Amino acid sequence: MPNIKAAIKWQRQTERRTLRNLDLKTRLKTLFKKAKANPEQASSVEGQFDKAARKGIIHPNKAARKKARLARAIRTAAAVAAAAPAVTATAKKRGTKKK
């Protein structure tokens, strides 16, 4: 326990900041997961990462890394979705033949 009044205040401030930052980091993780599932939300999530980096809650490089990973995940999901209908169409043709 600090003996100096100012140090006691610093301790209180640090606890409040830590809780606020933890809440925001948790929200960013949740938004990131939801954006991977629903690509329409990606631009708002990227903005949230930029905002957190500006405020110093996360490192700017971490924000850039997360945005890049999100973009890559969305591209991959789009490519898989584009390729999936072709595969299912051929699978349906094979399954309809009678022997």
N, C-alpha and C positions, 0 to 999 in steps of 0.2 A: 504494500500500500504506500503510495507516495506521501511525502511529508509536505510538499509544496502545494499551495492552493492551485496554482496554474497547472501543475502536473495532474492533479485530480481532474481538472476540467479537460485536459488533453485526453485523459483516459476515457472520460464520458464521450467526448467527440469521436474518438477512435471507435468505440463500440457502436455508436450510431451509424457512422460511415460504413463500418464493416457489415452491419446488417443490411443497410441499403444496397451496398455493392453486391452482396451475396444474393439478394433478391433479384437484382437486375441480371446477374450472371445466370441464375437459374431460369429466368424468363427467356433469356437469349437462347439457352440450350433447347428449351421447349419450342420456341419459334423456329429454330433451325430444323428440328425434327419434323414439325408440321409442314414447313416449306418443302422439305424433301418429298413428302407425301403429296403435297398440293402445290405444284410449281407456280400457280398464279400469285402466291403470297411472297415470292422470292424478292421482289424489288423492295417491299416494305421491310423485310428482314434485313436486307443489305443496308438499308438506311438506319436501322436500329443498331447494327454493328458499328457503322460509322459514327453514330452519335455516342455510343459507349466509348469508342476510342478517343473521340474528341474530349470527352469529360474525364478521361484518364482511368476509367474503370477497367478496361482491358487494353493491352498493348496494341498499337496500330498494326503491327505485323500480324498479330493474332486475328484481328478483324479482317485483314486482307486474306489471310490463309483460310478462314472460315468462309468468306465470300467466294473464294476460288473453289473450295471443295463443294459448296452448294451449287455453283454453276456447273461443275463437272457432274455432280449427281443428277442434276436436272437434264443435262445433255444425254447422259447414259440412259436415264429413264425414258426419254423421248425416243432414243434410238431403239431401245428394246420394244417400246410400244409400237413403233413403226414396223419393226420386223415381226412382231408377234402375229398380226393378222395373216400374213403370208404363210406362216407355219401352220396356223390353225386351219386355214382353207385346204391345204394339202392333206392334213391329217383327216379332215372330214371326208375328202374324196376317197381316201384309202379305206375308211371305216364303212362306207356305204356299199361296197361290193359284196355280193352274195356268192358263196362257194358251193 
